[in-house]
Amino acid sequence: MWASLRNIGRNTESGGYRRYAWTGADADCRLWFRMQAEARGLDCEVDRNGNQWAWLGDPLAGDAVVTGSHLDSVPDGGAFDGPLGVVSSFAALDELRHRGVEFNRPLAITNFGDEEGARFGLACVGSRLAAGQLTVEAAHRLRDGDGITLPQAMEAAGYDPDAIGPDPGRLARIGAFVELHVEQGRALDLTGDPVGIASAIWPHGRWRFDFRGEANHAGTTRLADRRDPMLTYAETVLAARREAELAGALATFGKIAVEPNGVNAIPSLVRGWLDSRAADQGTLDTVVAGIERAAREHAERAGIDLDVVRESFTPVVEFEHALRDELGALLKGSDLRDTGRDVPVLGTGAGHDAGILSASVPTAMLFVRNPTGISHSPAEYAAEDDCVAGVIALADVLEGLACR
């Protein structure tokens, strides 16, 4: 499966992946998913929001056990973030069939659409729409960097944008959703464990900072006469680092747009996107407020106009304790480790479809060790032995949840 997926959407120069929603690479990934499902005799369908489902058993029976993740990527992302969960789900089903188990609950494998938000700037669009956390009106307003709207992109890919919206009936038929994901950090590497269980997802969000100054000639305008928004933006980036360090949180300006974007032109507009995350809501609020306060102080001194818009926000997600504890019990006697200790439970600052769905269905997550902790990069990596351990762990969990 890795071999057949490896080259889809891969950039030959960077070695990373550019699998953006409703593009050719996305279509190829969707075809790959359908072929994997059909090869296993699963019934493959696409819901009203473009999410793919591969079913074993009756989708209408209710109390289904669902697993899977996503296949799209961030710009020049790694091979494991998302795809590891989908590949492992198919491999876990293969393992269960090899064991000869009997299913007493329907099982589904999913590929949620536009999880990374790389094209339209909002993460988890497919699961947010299904869960009613993104309105149809707001979704229709989403635009990519070329001005193409989400409805236009969906229509060009052969999907109906007028059909999108909440899908409570489908979610009501899910008894449990378990998502396997490569760890985006080094907690498991530090403890020496190949697999862990998620406890919670930190609250996190994205804020857009628009710094407006005055365009002018870079070679003739005195420094004292300039209203350069780039300087205020730079001060804000440094302030974000300081505020995050003081609070023990995370804050990153990772995307920027500049107008008129000329080498010999002083910018008229610098637009920067802040990603901030923290272990609790109070800390996150303090960090973002501190960054905005510093930005406004610098902007006022420099004669720069500033607008700050919160584009997305996800509150803290505590995965259902009963399901989380059940995963721990199912894996306690497994062959994942030989130390006799329980499988570790750890929090994460990264958002996932499982976090979005947690408000509607019982959800849980498994993490596979990432020895470097690097993610959202071509250097993202998980060792084959650890990936196999993840498959076995997921199979053990699915057997405990869905089989006699």
C-alpha positions in Angstrom: 0.0 0.0 0.0 2.8 2.4 0.8 4.4 1.8 -2.6 1.1 2.4 -4.5 0.5 5.7 -2.5 4.1 7.0 -2.3 4.2 9.1 -5.5 0.8 10.6 -5.5 1.1 14.4 -5.1 4.8 14.2 -4.4 6.9 17.2 -5.3 10.2 16.0 -6.9 12.2 19.1 -5.8 11.2 19.2 -2.1 10.4 15.5 -1.7 7.2 16.6 0.2 3.6 16.2 -0.7 1.1 18.7 -2.1 -2.2 16.8 -1.8 -4.6 19.8 -1.6 -8.4 19.4 -1.5 -10.2 19.0 -4.7 -7.1 18.9 -6.9 -5.8 16.2 -9.2 -3.6 14.8 -6.4 -6.6 14.6 -4.2 -8.6 12.8 -6.9 -5.8 10.3 -7.2 -5.8 9.7 -3.5 -9.5 9.2 -3.5 -9.2 6.7 -6.4 -6.5 4.9 -4.4 -8.8 4.7 -1.4 -11.7 3.3 -3.5 -9.4 0.7 -5.1 -8.2 -0.5 -1.7 -11.8 -0.8 -0.5 -13.0 -2.7 -3.6 -10.0 -5.0 -3.4 -11.2 -6.1 0.1 -14.9 -6.4 -0.9 -15.9 -3.3 1.0 -18.8 -1.0 -0.1 -17.3 2.4 -0.9 -19.4 5.6 -0.7 -18.9 9.3 -0.6 -21.0 11.3 1.8 -22.6 14.8 1.1 -19.4 16.5 2.3 -17.0 14.6 0.2 -15.7 12.2 2.9 -15.1 8.6 1.8 -16.4 5.6 3.7 -15.5 1.9 3.0 -18.0 -0.4 4.8 -17.9 -3.9 6.0 -21.4 -4.7 7.1 -24.7 -2.7 6.9 -24.0 1.1 7.2 -27.6 1.6 8.4 -27.4 -1.0 11.2 -26.0 1.5 13.7 -23.4 1.2 16.5 -20.7 1.0 13.9 -17.0 1.0 14.7 -15.2 3.4 12.4 -11.5 4.0 11.9 -9.4 6.0 9.4 -7.9 9.4 9.0 -7.1 11.7 5.9 -5.0 11.6 2.8 -4.5 15.3 2.1 -1.3 17.2 3.1 0.1 20.6 4.2 2.4 22.2 1.6 5.4 19.9 1.2 4.2 17.7 4.0 5.4 14.3 5.0 4.3 10.9 4.0 2.8 9.8 7.4 0.6 12.6 8.7 -2.9 11.3 7.7 -2.0 8.5 5.3 -0.5 6.3 8.1 -3.9 6.1 9.7 -5.7 5.2 6.5 -3.1 2.6 5.4 -3.0 1.1 8.9 -6.8 0.8 8.9 -6.8 -1.3 5.8 -3.9 -3.3 7.1 -5.7 -3.8 10.5 -8.7 -5.2 8.6 -6.4 -7.6 6.8 -4.9 -8.7 10.1 -8.4 -9.3 11.6 -9.4 -11.4 8.6 -6.2 -13.4 9.0 -7.1 -14.0 12.6 -10.5 -15.3 11.4 -12.5 -13.1 13.8 -16.3 -12.7 13.4 -17.7 -9.1 13.4 -20.8 -8.3 15.3 -20.8 -4.6 14.6 -20.5 -2.8 11.2 -17.0 -1.6 10.5 -16.0 1.4 8.3 -12.7 2.9 7.2 -12.8 6.6 6.4 -10.9 9.2 4.5 -12.0 12.7 5.7 -11.7 15.5 3.1 -9.5 18.6 3.5 -8.3 17.9 7.0 -5.1 20.0 6.8 -6.9 23.1 5.4 -3.9 23.8 3.1 -5.9 25.2 0.3 -8.8 27.1 1.9 -7.2 28.0 5.3 -9.6 26.1 7.5 -8.6 22.7 8.9 -11.0 19.6 9.1 -13.5 21.0 6.6 -15.0 17.6 5.9 -15.5 16.6 9.5 -16.6 20.1 10.6 -19.3 20.1 8.0 -20.5 16.6 9.0 -20.6 17.6 12.7 -22.3 20.9 12.0 -19.3 22.9 13.3 -19.0 24.7 9.9 -22.1 26.3 8.3 -22.9 25.9 4.7 -22.7 29.7 4.3 -19.3 29.9 5.8 -18.0 27.0 3.8 -19.3 28.6 0.6 -17.3 31.7 1.4 -14.0 29.9 1.7 -11.5 30.9 -1.0 -8.0 29.6 -1.9 -5.0 31.8 -2.8 -6.1 32.1 -6.4 -9.6 33.3 -5.4 -11.3 30.0 -6.3 -14.2 29.3 -3.9 -14.8 26.0 -2.2 -18.0 25.4 -4.3 -16.1 26.1 -7.5 -13.4 23.7 -6.5 -15.8 21.0 -5.6 -17.8 21.4 -8.8 -14.7 21.2 -10.9 -13.8 18.0 -9.1 -17.2 16.5 -9.9 -18.9 17.0 -6.5 -22.1 18.9 -5.6 -21.3 21.9 -3.4 -25.1 22.5 -2.8 -25.3 19.1 -1.0 -22.9 19.9 1.8 -24.0 20.3 5.4 -24.5 18.6 8.7 -24.9 14.9 8.7 -26.3 14.0 12.1 -28.0 10.8 10.9 -24.7 9.3 9.7 -22.9 10.3 12.9 -25.7 8.9 15.0 -25.0 5.4 13.5 -21.4 5.5 14.8 -20.7 3.8 18.1 -17.0 4.6 18.2 -14.4 6.3 16.1 -10.7 5.4 16.6 -8.1 7.3 14.6 -4.5 6.2 14.3 -1.9 8.9 13.6 1.8 9.4 13.6 2.8 11.2 16.7 3.6 14.9 16.1 6.2 15.2 18.8 8.7 13.0 20.6 6.9 11.9 23.8 6.9 8.2 22.7 10.5 8.3 21.6 11.5 9.7 25.0 9.6 6.9 26.9 10.7 4.1 24.5 7.1 3.2 23.4 6.1 2.3 19.9 2.4 3.2 20.4 0.5 5.5 22.8 -3.1 6.5 23.5 -4.3 10.1 23.2 -5.7 11.8 26.3 -6.7 15.2 24.9 -6.1 17.8 22.1 -5.0 21.2 23.3 -7.2 24.2 22.4 -5.9 25.9 19.3 -6.8 28.4 16.7 -5.7 30.6 13.7 -5.7 34.4 13.7 -5.0 36.7 10.7 -3.1 39.9 11.4 -3.5 42.6 8.7 -0.8 45.3 8.9 -1.6 48.2 6.5 1.0 50.9 5.8 2.0 52.9 2.7 3.6 51.5 -0.5 6.6 53.5 -1.7 9.9 53.3 -3.5 12.5 51.3 -1.6 15.4 53.3 -3.2 14.1 56.8 -2.7 12.0 57.0 0.5 13.9 58.1 3.6 13.7 55.6 6.5 12.2 58.4 8.6 9.4 58.9 6.1 8.3 55.3 5.8 5.1 53.6 7.0 6.5 50.1 6.6 4.1 47.4 7.9 6.9 44.7 7.5 8.7 46.1 10.5 5.6 46.0 12.7 4.9 42.4 11.5 8.5 41.5 12.4 8.1 42.9 15.9 4.9 40.9 16.3 6.6 37.7 15.3 9.2 38.3 18.0 6.5 39.1 20.5 4.7 35.8 19.7 7.8 33.9 20.6 8.3 35.8 23.9 4.6 35.4 24.9 4.7 31.6 24.1 7.9 31.1 26.1 6.6 32.9 29.1 3.4 30.9 29.2 4.8 27.5 28.2 2.6 27.5 25.1 3.1 27.5 21.3 2.8 30.4 18.9 3.8 30.4 15.2 3.6 32.8 12.3 4.0 30.3 9.5 2.3 32.0 6.6 2.6 35.5 5.2 1.2 37.5 2.2 2.7 40.8 1.1 1.4 43.5 -1.2 2.6 44.7 -3.7 5.3 42.0 -3.0 8.1 43.8 -4.9 11.8 43.6 -4.1 12.2 47.4 -4.5 8.8 48.3 -3.0 7.9 49.2 0.6 4.8 47.0 1.3 1.4 48.5 1.6 0.0 45.4 3.3 1.6 42.6 5.3 -0.8 39.8 6.2 0.4 37.2 8.7 -1.3 34.1 10.1 -0.8 33.1 13.7 -1.2 29.6 14.9 -1.3 29.3 18.7 -1.9 26.3 21.0 -1.8 25.7 24.7 -2.6 23.1 27.3 -5.6 25.0 28.6 -8.0 27.7 27.4 -6.8 30.3 29.9 -3.2 30.1 28.8 -4.1 30.2 25.2 -6.2 33.4 25.7 -3.4 35.0 27.6 -0.9 34.3 24.9 -3.0 35.5 22.0 -4.1 38.6 23.9 -0.4 39.4 24.7 0.6 39.0 21.0 -2.3 41.2 19.9 -1.5 43.9 22.5 2.2 44.0 21.4 1.2 44.2 17.8 -1.1 47.1 18.4 1.5 49.0 20.5 4.1 48.6 17.7 1.5 49.5 15.0 0.4 52.7 16.8 4.0 53.9 17.2 4.8 53.3 13.5 1.5 54.7 12.1 0.4 51.3 10.9 -3.3 50.2 10.8 -4.0 46.8 12.2 -6.9 44.4 12.0 -7.0 41.0 13.8 -9.5 38.3 12.7 -9.9 34.9 14.3 -10.3 32.6 11.4 -10.8 29.3 13.2 -10.8 28.0 16.8 -11.1 24.5 18.4 -11.6 24.3 22.2 -9.8 21.6 24.3 -10.9 18.1 23.4 -11.0 15.5 26.1 -11.4 12.2 24.5 -14.1 10.1 26.1 -12.6 8.6 29.2 -14.6 5.3 29.0 -13.5 4.6 25.4 -9.9 5.8 26.2 -9.8 3.4 29.2 -11.2 0.6 27.1 -8.4 1.0 24.6 -5.9 0.9 27.5 -7.4 -2.3 28.8 -7.4 -3.9 25.3 -3.8 -3.1 24.8 -2.5 -3.8 28.3 -1.9 -7.5 27.6 -0.7 -7.0 24.0 2.8 -7.7 22.6 3.5 -4.0 22.1 6.0 -3.8 24.9 7.9 -6.2 27.1 8.3 -3.9 30.2 5.0 -4.8 31.8 3.9 -1.2 31.9 0.6 0.2 30.5 0.5 1.8 27.1 1.2 5.5 27.8 -1.5 8.1 27.6 -0.4 11.5 26.2 -1.9 14.9 25.1 -1.2 16.6 21.8 -1.2 20.1 20.4 -2.2 18.9 17.0 -5.8 19.0 15.7 -7.5 16.0 14.1 -10.8 14.8 12.7 -11.2 12.7 15.8 -11.2 15.9 17.8 -13.9 17.5 15.7 -16.1 14.3 15.8 -15.7 14.0 19.6 -18.6 16.4 20.2 -20.9 14.0 18.3 -19.6 10.4 18.7 -17.3 8.6 21.2 -13.7 9.0 19.8 -10.2 7.9 20.7 -6.8 8.1 19.1 -3.7 5.9 18.9 -0.2 7.5 18.2 2.7 5.8 16.5 6.2 6.8 17.6 8.0 9.5 15.6 11.7 9.2 16.5 12.6 12.8 15.5 9.3 14.5 16.4 9.3 16.2 13.0 6.0 16.6 11.3 4.5 18.7 8.4 7.8 18.2 6.7 9.3 15.8 4.2 11.6 14.6 7.1 8.5 13.2 8.9 9.2 9.6 9.7 8.1 6.4 11.5 10.1 3.2 11.6 8.5 0.2 9.8 8.5 -1.9 13.1 6.6 0.9 14.9 4.2 1.2 12.0 3.5 -2.6 12.2 3.1 -2.3 16.0 0.5 0.4 15.3 -1.4 -1.9 12.9 -1.4 -4.7 15.5 -2.6 -2.3 18.2 -5.4 -1.0 16.0 -6.4 -4.5 15.1 -6.5 -5.5 18.8 -8.7 -2.4 19.5 -11.0 -3.1 16.6 -11.3 -6.7 17.5 -12.2 -5.8 21.1 -14.8 -3.2 19.9 -16.4 -4.9 16.8 -15.9 -8.6 17.0 -17.2 -11.5 19.1 
